[in-house]
């Protein structure tokens, strides 16, 4: 048995949840916050048999797309903040960060 932890952007979470349920995966959804952009993420916990891991990864891949987004950098700490003019920067966001972990035991009460 495996535990899949998938961290996705909030924009993709509803589509992913629907697709996982449609493919008969049992999912727990957690609201999380990313450290880089300080924006909302959703972390999915998916417990599944070893033979279904590839299918779960394919569902995640199909429903979590990367996209470009303009962000304004935060002003630097200390130094000459008076002369700092933040310009929007285009970065790639989205997709999914996925961890697949072995499960030693599983209990459901």
N, C-alpha and C positions, 0 to 999 in steps of 0.2 A: 504494500500500500504506500501511496505517496501523498504528501501535502504540498499543494501548489499555492504559493503566495504571489499574487499578481498585483502590482501597484500601477494604476492607470489614472489618466486625467479624468476629472469629473465629467467632462463632455462626453466621454466614451462609456461611462459606467452603466447607463440605462440600456444601451444597445448590447453591451457585453452581458449584463445580467439576464436579459431576455434570451439571448443566444445560448448561454450556458444552461438555463432551465429547459429550453427547448430541446437540448441534447442530453437531458436527464442527468445533469451534474448537480450535486448538492453543494450549495454555495452559502458562505457567510460573508456579508458585506460590511466593511468598516470604513468610517470617515477618517481620513488622515490628511496631514499637511506636509507638503514637500519642503525640504530644507533649502533648495536653491532659489526657487521663485517665490517661496512662502505662499503658494497657492494651493487650493483644494485638490486633493487626490482621493481616490477610493482604493482601498486594499481589499482584494477578494481572497478568501481562504477556501480552497477547494480540496476536499479529500476524495481520492479516487484510486481505483485499482491500477497497478503498474501498466496493464495493457491499454488503458484509456488515457494515459498521460499525453501521448502524441495528439489525440483528438482534442483534448482540452487546450493544448498549446496552439493547435490550428484555429480553434474557435477564438482564442484570445488574439492571435495574429490577424484574423479576418475582421475583427471588430474594434481594434485599437490602432488608429492611424496617426502617423506623425503629421504635424502641420507647422507652418511658420507663424510666428507671433511677434509683434513689436512690444518690447519692454523698455522702460526707462530705468537705467541703473540708479541705485541708491547713492546719495552723496557720500564721499569718502569720510571716514572717521578721522577727526583731527585735521591738521593742515589747513590749507586755504580754501575753506568751503565757500567763501564769498565769491571766488572767481570760478567756481565749478559750475559749468552749464551742462546738465544732463541731456544727451541726445538719445532718442529712441534707437534701440539696436534690435535687429531682426535675429531671432533665435529659433531653433527647431524644438518644438515641444510635442508631447503626446507619445504615442506608442505605448509600450508597457515594459516594466521591469519585472521579470519573473524569476522566482526561486522555486526549485523542485527539491523537496526534502524527503528523506526516507522516514516512514512512520514505524516505530517499533511496536506500538500497541495502539488499538483503537477501541474505545468503549462508548456505548450509547445507552444511557439509562432513561 
